Each structure stands twice: as C-alpha cells, then as structure tokens.
Amino acid sequence: MTDVAHTTEVAAVDSPATVKPKARVKATKAMIDRYKWYEVVALYAGIALFLFFVLAPFIEGFLVSLKPLSQLFSTPYSFIPKTWSFDSYVNMWTSVPMLGMHIFNSFFISTLVTLIVVMVVVPAAYAFARFSFAGAGLLLGGFLAVNMFSGAVLLIPLFRLMRSLGLLNTYWAMIVPGAAFLIPSSIWLLRTYMMRIPRELDEAAWVDGASRLYTLRRVILPLAMPGIVVVAIMTFIGAYAQQFIFALTFNSKTEFMPLPIGLFAFFGKQEVIWNELMAASFVGILPVMIVIVILQRYLVAGLTAGAIKQ
Amino acid sequence: MTSTRSATLFALALLAPALLYILVIVAYPLFDTVVLSFTNAALRPTYDFVGWANYQRIFSAGNFTEVILRTLIWTFFSVSIKMIIGMAGAVLLNAAIPGQTLFRVLTMPPWIVPMAIGIFMWGWMYNGQFGMISGLLQNFGIISKPWPILAAGDSAFWATIVTDVWIGVPMVTIYFLAAMQSIPRDLYEAAWTDGAGRFYRFRRITVPMMLPAIITMSLLSLIATFNSFDIIYILTRGGPSGSTTTMIIDTYNTAMGSRKYGEGAARAVVICIFVTLFCLVYFRAVRKLQQGEAK
C-alpha cells in the first residue's frame, strides 16, 4: 500500500502531467477532515470530559497541597483554595524525614532495573530477530507467557527465594524481581525493531570476515540504538510506575524504601496530613516527570512499535 | 549463515542470560508455588506434604467461590469500561483538530506516575467528610450529607473499579490510537467518496480493521486487571468486610497476613489456572479471526 503511494508521489514530482491527481488527493484529505461547527464543539467537549477524568486527581492533589490543613478539614468543600499556603512544601521535609532518600531510591532502583533489562534483552532480541533454530518460536512464546503471571501471584516463593539468597531488606530484593517481569515485553519490542534492520548488512559483514559478535557490536548495535533507547525508556517507566508490592513485602528498611512505599507509611497513619502527602508526591515525581516530558516522543514510538505487527 | 550449528550455539549463548534470569526468578517460583500448594508451609522452616488438603479447605470454606465470583465481576466491569473509554479517547485524539499533540501528551500521566501515588490522590477524592467527590456532590445539592465512599461495600467496590479504569485508560487509548492510525487511509477515502457518513465509516471500517488490536488489548487488560493489587490494597485492603477482596488480595492476606504459605500458594494456583483459561480463549478467538480472514 505504502509502496504504491510512494510511487505516485515520485511520479508526481517527476512529470508535470501527473501533478493534478496529487492535488486532488490533497483536496480529498482536507475535505474528509473537515468538521461542521457542531462536530468541532462536540469533539472539544468530549476531549475536555476525557481529559478531566484523566487529570482530575492531579489537579485536585495539587490544589490540596496548596491548602492549609485547617481549610482541608472544613466544610463546605471548595475546589479552589480560599487561602493559598506553601507551608506543606516546607513541612513535608520534617514529616517525611527521608523524603530526599525515597526520591533517590525510586530513581536508583528504576535505573538499575533498566540497566539489567537492557543488558539481558539486547542479545536475546538479536537472537530472536536473526537466528532460526529449533524451538525458537516455543522459546519466544515461553518468554511472553511470563506476562501472564504477576509478581503478586508469585510472591510467596519469591519471598522465600529472596530470603534464601540473603537479599531481603536490600535494594536487590526490589531490583531483581522488578527486572524479571519487564524482560519479556522488552524482548518482543526490540525484536520487532531489529527485524526491520536489513539482513543484507549482517551478511555483508559476514562476507567481509567479521565474527558474529563483531557484527552484533559494530553493525547491529549502532543501527538498533533508537530501538534500544525506546526499550530503555519504556522499561524505566515500567519500573518507576510499578514500584510497590516487592518494596512493600521484601524490604522493611526505611532508608531503602522507594517513594511510593515511603509515602505509604504516611498514608497508613490514623490522621493523614493530606496536604503534605500531596506536596511530597508532587515534589517526588517532579524530576522523573521532567525527564519524561523531554523524552515524550519516544514514548509514543515505544507504545506504537509494539502495537503494529510487522 | 543462519542455519549452521555454530549459529545455533551463538543464538543460544545470546539467549542464555535472559533465559537463566527468567528460569530463576519466574519459572522456579511458579513451580515452587505449585509444590507449596500441596504442603502446610508456614513461618516455621520445615513443612510436610498434605496432598489436596489446602484445595479442599479453600473450596469448602464457602467464601472462596464468592471471592472468585467477585473477582470476575470486578474484572469484567473494569476491562469493559477501559475498552469503551479507551476507544472513545482514541477516536477523540485521532480527530484532526488543533491541539491534538498536546491532548495526547496530557493523556499519559496516570500511566507514567507511580501507580501508588495516583492511588493516594484517589484516596483523598473518595474521602467522605472532606473529599472532592462527596464535597462537589453536596455543593451541587445532589446529596445532602457526606458520602464516605470507601466505607460502604457497594460504593467501595465501584470506587476501586473507577480507579483501576483510570490507571488503565491511557495505555488502552494510546494503543487503540496507534492501531487506528495504521488503517490505510484509502479505505476511508473510498467510503467517503461513496457518501458514507462518519458513523458508518467508524462501524464498517474502523471497528473491523481494529478487531485484532481490540482482542489483544482485551487480553492484556484482562490479565493486568485480574492481577490488580495496588489499588485495592491501598484504598481498602479488601474491605469493608471483604467487599473488595479479589483473589489476589485474598492470596496476599492468606500468605503475607496470616503467613499460611501453603494455603496461599493453593489460592495463587487457582489464579494461574484462570489466567491460563483466559489465554486459551484468546488464542481460539485469534484463530477464528484468522480463519474468517482466510475465507
């Protein structure tokens, strides 16, 4: 389909006689996308409603962080703060004494998980993308089947495993199982990407006498770099967003707790200081959110690459 | 180059780290779960095999079938609502109107923010005395007194579903959007030329072309939702009086709360059986779809 479109385009550029059909195609595109005024209103209203559902908790959480506690616990409810106060952003550092450490831990754990996953996944994805050996399909299926089981289901044996490996109450108790469940989809994603690299390149290197490892390192890795970046970002987000159950069960040392667990201790108390909890949440996620906004285009690429089959 | 024996060895060497990792951290624990489910393992270091006793106990206790049923209903509503909102979101974000890129970016926060932190925010919104939902409903005069949403069984059940939908929607929306954009434009243009309206094009082109994506996303969403732990654990811990206790929460409470590892493992095995069943149904559906295409 795309080939045909491409040829027409090339032809159109080549000869002036075919310019007209191209112009007509453009006009069709414009008209099919033209909305009547009430359709535009309906679309924006729908988007507003949709985004309100998605963003309401964040807006409310942010406004709560700016309300003094006395106003928070008063009726009637008001969405907009009556008096603005930044006290919670100051007091949270004493209420959650290790807040800085928790923010660092979240970042540190996700970074190590990402490193492990990338190191394990790059060779595996290459093997699946390029080599056909007996049982390859079955093995790939086996990897994907890991997605069927969540950490919560395997919690008991994982707990026993971590205990016998002596990893309980260390960073590794959160890093090692966290990485395992992110490996399979990353293999799938990177394999899809690597399959798009022309096979001729490997073969040319082979003919030139390059070893297989050399081909992987010097030919495939540089070409696959954009795909590896996407996989790394997706893994980091997965590791960052899902820090809960392993950290909750396998670690009880406050100094190793990632942000969600550090704040959960706060949440579990009888009298929750909501404005400080919200303030700490926003400050805690800020560094990573800034990075993600900068890398936003890779995100869409990552999600869509997995979606469209080759 | 790829069919020789050394090539196979090289491929296996490349696969070895990933394979070893999964074998130790996923496959062995899975095997161990099945083994433990036939034992009376608990906090003490030794345990004995007890045959089917754990399974007999959980199925005769009465509330387990109730938990299974509740989990299925919870999952069904959560997944269906996610699919509907996700599809609506994808259609809206696919419209060629100014602001498109910004709207797509604004969809992502629930997916990239740590889940637990999003759940904390919902926890406050559900607060009966001072929370946003109860507060706004009172301000608009829809309800007359505070509504402690998480304190009553029915509303807590639906509240946890809403939060689960909220976390899942961005992923479903972006995935559907990607699938929607991969539909060849010519199809729409041909239908448009023939005078087909927008809704007709959606029903006759978009939905059929997206069917594989819809089925795949339904399965992924089904597995994730069935295993959903954080939301219920943080918001209600399975309460009030068990009304939000799903199978995964039930397993966690048995294993980590009461430290009955053997019985907890048996409950975990039942979860695995359900997930396997879902996957089998999925593969059947995919095969049917492919056969339909072949005809």
Interface residues (C-beta under 8 A of the other chain):
Chain A: M1 T28 K29 M31 I32 D33 Y35 E39 V40 L43 Y44 G46 I47 F50 L51 F53 V54 L55 A56 P57 F58 E60 G61 V64 L72 F73 S74 T75 P76 Y77 S78 F79 S106 M119 V120 V121 P123 A124 Y126 A127 F128 R130 F131 S132 F133 A134 A136 L139 G142 F143 A145 V146 N147 M148 F149 S150 A152 V153 L154 L155 I156 P157 L158 F159 R160 L161 V176 P177 A179 A180 F181 I183 P184 I187 D202 E203 W206 R212 L216 I237 Y240 A241 Q242 Q243 F244 I245 T249 L259 P260 I261 L263 F264 F267 W274 L277 M278 S281 G284 I285 V288 M289 I292 V293 Q296 L299 V300 L303 T304 A307 I308
Chain B: M1 T2 S3 A7 T8 F10 A11 L12 A13 L14 L15 P17 A18 L19 Y21 I22 V24 I25 V26 Y28 P29 L30 D32 T33 L36 I85 A88 G89 L92 L93 A95 A96 I97 G99 F103 R104 V105 L106 T107 M108 P109 P110 W111 I112 V113 P114 M115 A116 I117 G118 F120 M121 W122 G123 W124 M125 Q129 F130 G131 M132 S134 G135 L136 Q138 N139 P146 W166 V169 P170 M171 I174 Y175 A178 A179 Q181 S182 P184 R185 D186 Y188 E189 W192 T193 R198 A213 L220 I223 A224 N227 F229 D230 I234 I248 T251 Y252 A255 M256 Y261 G264 A265 A268 I271 C272 V275 T276 C279
